[in-house]
Amino acid sequence: MSSSSSHQHPLHISGRRSPNEPPQHGINDGSGLSDLVRQSFAAVDVDGKAVSRDASLTDILISMNVTESRLIGALVALGEATAHISTILQNYVEHTYAGSQNSSGDDQLQLDIDCDNCVFDAVRESGVYATAASEETPVETNVMPSSTTSGSTTSTADDDGPWYSVGFDPLDGSSIIDANFSVGSIFGVWEGKHLLGRTGRQQVASAVSLYGPRTTLLIALPSTSRDGGLGNVTFEVTLVYDKSHWEVSRSSIQLERNKKVFAPGNLRATNDNERYDALVKHWIAERYTLRYSGGMVPDVYHIFAKSGGVFSNVSSEKARAKLRLLYEVAAMGLLVECAGGMTTHEFKDMSVLDVVIDDLDKRLGVCFGSKGEVEKYKQFMFGKN
């Protein structure tokens, strides 16, 4: 579909219509945004770039048979957050701590908070999200647009929704960013106004941004989010032309059944988890190719890039699981399964998409990847033949 046709389509499009319209900043009153973030908005939105990004990603989603206008707006908002975070990372110099900790007890970088604020800004501005929660802001936060602006009642045309909620990790890999490794953002999108009590299977979409030599966005759409009887799809878009457009770089990603590529997370657990130790030794003995950076996004993304492989993050009594179901696992799990792969809970023979989010900070170990490789994980970890 051409870009001109998108302007004739009666769909709500997230983002600014006019190149001269100033962006709105921040969570709540915007006071949490640093000067670096404010400068990034100006740099990445000049000359109508926000409008052209909006139109190009909208066209792509329509071509993928997404016809729900507000879902398109929800995903375009994540594209905008990705573009802004990409610019922040390119201008990041000082490894400055914010003097606070996240729910894991990790010291927060100012960069973590800036990226978090970028996403909150984008989802608020979209006008289609009701609730958001993140690893840095681990509470269900109301992000619905205000009913009044400057004393005047705003349009209520879309008040009946559908509304969406998002759980996200704004900057996965902040511990490896000083080495200039690739890092990413993770987003899970649910229809409705809450996140607690949901499962990953109920997501209407998920996305992962990768910030490296290129800025790319992987999007998973289950069949229920596409018209025309089309099936699940995971596809990739790339931010091009000085961050002014999104282009499809892979229209459909399918994982091969077997692939001898492994990314073994939390290896210290092999010290007191005999089954995990045996599995890792099997991968080595079978001469699997190791691709592991210590960042979940680049390590799982490599599986998509190579059309197969396996990622594991297994816990033990002395090395507990750290991956969060809401902010990381559910979204990544949907991407894997929509690409024809398989996921499993570390100790239970069940897809991670069927685990209930009964706590915003719920954590678990996982295995993701090619079906044959995850089945092999189950043989070692569950004793399945």
C-alpha positions as CSV (number, residue, x, y, z in Angstrom):
1,M,0.0,0.0,0.0
2,S,1.4,3.4,-0.9
3,S,1.9,6.2,1.6
4,S,-0.7,8.3,-0.2
5,S,-3.4,5.7,0.4
6,S,-2.9,5.8,4.1
7,H,-4.1,9.4,4.3
8,Q,-7.3,8.3,2.7
9,H,-7.9,5.5,5.2
10,P,-10.4,6.3,8.0
11,L,-8.1,4.9,10.7
12,H,-7.0,6.7,13.8
13,I,-3.3,7.4,13.5
14,S,-1.2,8.0,16.5
15,G,1.2,10.9,16.6
16,R,1.3,14.5,15.5
17,R,-0.4,15.6,12.3
18,S,1.6,18.8,11.8
19,P,5.4,19.0,11.6
20,N,5.1,22.2,13.6
21,E,2.9,20.8,16.4
22,P,5.1,20.6,19.6
23,P,5.4,17.2,21.3
24,Q,4.0,16.6,24.7
25,H,6.5,15.5,27.3
26,G,6.7,13.0,30.1
27,I,4.7,11.1,32.6
28,N,2.0,13.1,34.3
29,D,3.3,16.7,34.2
30,G,6.5,15.8,32.4
31,S,8.8,17.0,35.1
32,G,10.7,13.7,35.1
33,L,12.2,14.3,31.6
34,S,15.8,15.3,31.5
35,D,17.3,17.9,29.1
36,L,18.7,15.0,27.0
37,V,15.2,13.6,26.5
38,R,13.8,17.0,25.6
39,Q,16.6,17.5,23.0
40,S,16.0,14.1,21.6
41,F,12.4,14.9,20.9
42,A,13.4,18.0,19.0
43,A,16.1,16.2,17.0
44,V,14.1,13.2,15.9
45,D,10.8,15.0,15.1
46,V,12.1,17.9,13.0
47,D,11.0,18.4,9.3
48,G,7.9,16.2,9.7
49,K,9.7,13.0,10.7
50,A,7.1,12.1,13.3
51,V,4.4,12.3,10.8
52,S,6.2,10.3,8.1
53,R,7.1,7.6,10.7
54,D,3.5,7.5,11.7
55,A,2.3,7.1,8.2
56,S,4.8,4.5,7.1
57,L,4.2,2.2,10.1
58,T,0.5,2.6,9.7
59,D,0.7,1.5,6.1
60,I,2.8,-1.5,7.1
61,L,0.3,-2.6,9.7
62,I,-2.6,-2.2,7.3
63,S,-0.7,-4.3,4.8
64,M,-0.5,-7.0,7.6
65,N,-4.3,-7.0,7.7
66,V,-4.6,-5.1,11.0
67,T,-7.8,-3.1,10.6
68,E,-8.6,-2.1,14.2
69,S,-7.6,1.6,14.1
70,R,-6.9,1.9,17.8
71,L,-4.6,-1.1,17.7
72,I,-2.7,0.5,14.9
73,G,-2.4,3.6,17.0
74,A,-1.2,1.5,19.9
75,L,1.6,-0.1,17.9
76,V,2.6,3.2,16.1
77,A,3.0,4.7,19.6
78,L,5.6,1.9,20.4
79,G,7.4,2.8,17.2
80,E,7.5,6.4,18.3
81,A,8.9,5.4,21.7
82,T,11.6,3.3,19.8
83,A,12.6,6.2,17.6
84,H,13.1,8.5,20.6
85,I,15.0,6.0,22.7
86,S,17.3,5.3,19.8
87,T,18.2,9.0,19.7
88,I,18.7,9.1,23.4
89,L,21.1,6.2,23.3
90,Q,23.1,7.8,20.4
91,N,23.6,10.8,22.6
92,Y,24.3,9.0,25.8
93,V,27.7,9.8,27.3
94,E,27.7,9.6,31.1
95,H,27.0,6.5,33.1
96,T,25.0,8.4,35.7
97,Y,23.0,6.7,38.5
98,A,19.7,8.2,39.5
99,G,20.1,7.4,43.2
100,S,17.2,5.0,43.2
101,Q,16.5,1.3,42.7
102,N,14.0,-0.7,40.6
103,S,11.9,-3.6,42.0
104,S,14.8,-6.0,41.6
105,G,17.0,-3.9,43.8
106,D,19.2,-2.9,40.8
107,D,20.6,0.7,40.9
108,Q,18.8,2.7,38.2
109,L,20.7,4.6,35.6
110,Q,19.3,8.0,34.7
111,L,19.2,6.5,31.2
112,D,16.7,3.8,32.5
113,I,14.4,6.5,33.8
114,D,14.8,8.6,30.6
115,C,13.8,5.7,28.4
116,D,10.9,4.8,30.8
117,N,9.6,8.4,30.5
118,C,9.9,8.2,26.7
119,V,7.6,5.2,26.6
120,F,5.1,6.7,29.0
121,D,5.0,9.9,26.9
122,A,4.4,8.0,23.7
123,V,1.6,5.8,25.2
124,R,-0.1,8.9,26.8
125,E,0.1,10.8,23.5
126,S,-1.5,8.0,21.5
127,G,-4.8,8.4,23.3
128,V,-5.5,4.6,23.0
129,Y,-3.9,3.2,26.1
130,A,-5.6,3.0,29.5
131,T,-2.9,1.5,31.7
132,A,0.9,1.0,31.6
133,A,3.4,-0.6,33.9
134,S,7.1,-1.0,33.5
135,E,10.2,-2.5,35.2
136,E,11.1,1.0,36.3
137,T,7.5,2.0,37.2
138,P,6.1,-1.3,38.5
139,V,2.5,-0.2,39.2
140,E,-0.6,-0.1,37.0
141,T,-0.5,3.6,36.0
142,N,-3.4,5.4,34.5
143,V,-2.3,6.8,31.1
144,M,-5.7,7.6,29.7
145,P,-6.0,11.1,28.2
146,S,-7.6,13.7,30.4
147,S,-11.2,14.5,29.8
148,T,-10.4,18.3,29.8
149,T,-7.7,20.4,28.2
150,S,-7.3,24.0,29.1
151,G,-10.8,24.1,30.6
152,S,-12.4,22.8,27.4
153,T,-13.9,19.3,26.9
154,T,-11.9,17.2,24.5
155,S,-13.4,14.9,21.8
156,T,-15.1,11.8,23.2
157,A,-15.3,10.1,19.8
158,D,-13.1,7.2,20.9
159,D,-14.1,7.0,24.6
160,D,-15.7,3.6,24.1
161,G,-12.4,2.1,23.0
162,P,-11.2,-0.5,22.6
163,W,-8.6,0.5,25.1
164,Y,-5.2,-1.1,25.5
165,S,-2.8,-1.7,28.3
166,V,1.0,-2.2,28.0
167,G,3.6,-3.9,30.2
168,F,7.2,-3.0,29.2
169,D,10.9,-3.0,29.9
170,P,12.1,0.3,28.5
171,L,15.8,-0.6,28.4
172,D,16.8,-4.3,28.5
173,G,20.5,-4.6,28.8
174,S,21.5,-1.4,30.6
175,S,24.2,-3.4,32.5
176,I,26.0,-4.1,29.2
177,I,25.5,-0.7,27.5
178,D,28.8,0.7,28.6
179,A,30.5,-1.9,26.4
180,N,28.4,-0.5,23.5
181,F,26.6,-3.8,23.1
182,S,23.2,-3.9,21.5
183,V,20.3,-3.3,23.9
184,G,16.5,-3.2,23.5
185,S,13.0,-2.5,24.7
186,I,10.2,-5.0,25.2
187,F,6.5,-4.3,25.0
188,G,3.4,-6.5,25.6
189,V,0.0,-5.2,24.6
190,W,-3.4,-6.4,26.0
191,E,-6.9,-5.2,25.2
192,G,-8.6,-3.7,28.2
193,K,-7.8,-1.5,31.1
194,H,-5.8,-3.8,33.4
195,L,-2.8,-6.1,33.4
196,L,-3.1,-8.2,36.6
197,G,-4.8,-11.5,36.1
198,R,-4.0,-11.7,32.4
199,T,-1.9,-14.2,30.5
200,G,0.5,-13.8,27.7
201,R,-1.8,-15.8,25.5
202,Q,-4.3,-12.9,25.8
203,Q,-2.0,-10.3,24.2
204,V,-3.2,-8.7,21.0
205,A,0.4,-7.9,20.0
206,S,3.9,-7.6,21.3
207,A,7.0,-5.9,20.1
208,V,10.8,-5.8,20.7
209,S,13.1,-2.9,19.7
210,L,16.7,-3.6,19.1
211,Y,19.2,-0.7,19.2
212,G,22.5,-1.6,17.5
213,P,24.1,-0.5,14.2
214,R,20.4,-0.3,13.0
215,T,17.3,0.3,15.0
216,T,14.8,-2.4,14.3
217,L,11.4,-3.4,15.6
218,L,10.0,-6.9,15.8
219,I,6.2,-7.1,16.0
220,A,4.1,-10.2,16.8
221,L,0.5,-10.3,15.7
222,P,-1.7,-13.3,16.6
223,S,-4.3,-14.4,14.1
224,T,-7.0,-12.8,16.3
225,S,-5.5,-9.3,15.6
226,R,-5.6,-9.8,11.8
227,D,-8.5,-9.9,9.4
228,G,-9.0,-12.2,6.4
229,G,-8.4,-15.4,8.3
230,L,-4.6,-14.9,8.3
231,G,-2.5,-16.7,10.8
232,N,0.0,-15.6,13.4
233,V,2.9,-13.6,12.1
234,T,6.2,-12.1,13.5
235,F,7.8,-9.5,11.2
236,E,10.5,-6.9,11.4
237,V,10.7,-3.3,10.4
238,T,13.7,-1.0,10.3
239,L,14.0,2.7,11.0
240,V,15.6,4.3,7.9
241,Y,16.2,7.6,6.2
242,D,17.5,9.5,9.2
243,K,14.8,8.1,11.4
244,S,12.0,9.4,9.2
245,H,10.4,6.1,7.9
246,W,9.8,2.5,8.9
247,E,10.4,-0.1,6.2
248,V,9.7,-3.8,6.2
249,S,13.0,-5.7,6.5
250,R,11.5,-9.2,7.0
251,S,7.8,-9.7,6.2
252,S,7.5,-13.0,8.0
253,I,10.0,-14.8,10.3
254,Q,9.7,-18.6,10.7
255,L,12.0,-20.5,13.1
256,E,13.4,-23.8,11.8
257,R,12.7,-26.8,13.9
258,N,16.3,-27.4,14.9
259,K,19.3,-25.1,15.0
260,K,22.6,-25.6,16.8
261,V,22.8,-22.1,18.3
262,F,22.5,-21.6,22.0
263,A,22.3,-18.7,24.5
264,P,22.5,-20.1,28.0
265,G,21.5,-17.5,30.6
266,N,22.2,-17.6,34.4
267,L,25.0,-20.1,34.0
268,R,25.9,-19.9,37.7
269,A,22.8,-22.0,38.2
270,T,24.6,-25.0,36.7
271,N,26.7,-25.1,39.9
272,D,23.7,-26.5,41.9
273,N,21.2,-27.5,39.2
274,E,22.4,-30.8,37.9
275,R,19.9,-31.1,35.0
276,Y,20.8,-27.6,33.7
277,D,24.5,-28.5,34.0
278,A,23.9,-31.7,32.0
279,L,22.0,-29.7,29.3
280,V,24.7,-27.1,28.9
281,K,27.4,-29.8,28.7
282,H,25.3,-31.5,26.0
283,W,25.1,-28.3,23.9
284,I,28.9,-28.0,24.2
285,A,29.5,-31.6,23.4
286,E,27.3,-31.4,20.3
287,R,29.3,-28.4,19.1
288,Y,26.5,-25.8,19.3
289,T,27.5,-22.3,18.4
290,L,27.5,-20.0,21.4
291,R,25.8,-16.6,20.9
292,Y,25.4,-14.9,24.3
293,S,25.9,-11.2,25.3
294,G,24.1,-11.1,28.6
295,G,21.2,-9.1,27.3
296,M,17.9,-10.9,26.8
297,V,16.8,-8.8,23.8
298,P,20.0,-9.3,21.6
299,D,20.3,-12.9,22.6
300,V,16.8,-13.9,21.7
301,Y,16.8,-11.5,18.7
302,H,19.7,-13.5,17.3
303,I,17.4,-16.6,17.2
304,F,15.1,-14.6,14.9
305,A,18.0,-13.3,12.8
306,K,19.3,-16.9,12.2
307,S,15.8,-18.5,12.0
308,G,16.4,-20.8,14.9
309,G,18.3,-21.6,18.1
310,V,17.6,-21.8,21.8
311,F,17.7,-19.3,24.7
312,S,17.5,-20.5,28.3
313,N,17.5,-18.8,31.6
314,V,17.2,-21.3,34.4
315,S,17.2,-20.8,38.1
316,S,18.5,-22.8,41.1
317,E,18.4,-22.6,44.9
318,K,21.4,-20.2,44.9
319,A,20.7,-18.4,41.6
320,R,17.1,-17.3,41.4
321,A,15.1,-16.4,38.3
322,K,15.1,-12.7,37.4
323,L,13.1,-12.5,34.3
324,R,9.7,-10.8,34.8
325,L,6.6,-12.3,33.2
326,L,4.8,-9.0,32.5
327,Y,7.7,-6.9,31.4
328,E,9.8,-9.4,29.5
329,V,8.7,-13.0,29.2
330,A,5.1,-12.7,27.9
331,A,6.0,-10.3,25.1
332,M,9.0,-12.3,24.0
333,G,7.1,-15.5,24.3
334,L,4.4,-14.3,21.9
335,L,7.1,-13.2,19.3
336,V,8.6,-16.7,19.5
337,E,5.4,-18.6,19.2
338,C,4.0,-16.4,16.4
339,A,7.2,-17.3,14.5
340,G,6.5,-21.0,14.8
341,G,8.8,-21.5,17.8
342,M,8.1,-22.9,21.3
343,T,8.4,-21.7,24.8
344,T,8.3,-23.3,28.2
345,H,8.4,-22.5,31.9
346,E,11.7,-23.6,33.3
347,F,10.3,-26.3,35.7
348,K,6.8,-26.8,34.3
349,D,5.8,-28.3,31.0
350,M,3.7,-25.4,29.9
351,S,4.0,-22.4,27.6
352,V,5.0,-19.2,29.2
353,L,2.0,-17.7,27.5
354,D,-0.3,-19.7,29.8
355,V,1.3,-18.4,33.1
356,V,-1.1,-16.0,34.9
357,I,0.3,-12.6,35.8
358,D,-0.9,-12.7,39.4
359,D,1.8,-10.3,40.5
360,L,3.3,-7.4,38.5
361,D,6.7,-8.5,39.7
362,K,6.2,-12.3,39.0
363,R,9.5,-13.9,37.9
364,L,10.3,-17.2,36.2
365,G,13.0,-19.1,34.3
366,V,12.3,-19.9,30.7
367,C,13.4,-21.6,27.5
368,F,12.6,-20.1,24.1
369,G,13.4,-21.1,20.6
370,S,13.1,-23.7,17.8
371,K,10.6,-26.4,18.6
372,G,13.1,-29.2,18.4
373,E,15.5,-27.4,20.7
374,V,12.9,-26.6,23.3
375,E,11.8,-30.3,23.2
376,K,15.4,-31.2,23.9
377,Y,15.4,-28.8,26.8
378,K,12.3,-30.7,28.2
379,Q,14.0,-34.0,27.8
380,F,16.9,-32.9,30.0
381,M,14.9,-30.8,32.5
382,F,11.7,-32.7,32.7
383,G,12.9,-36.2,31.8
384,K,10.6,-36.3,28.8
385,N,11.2,-38.7,25.9
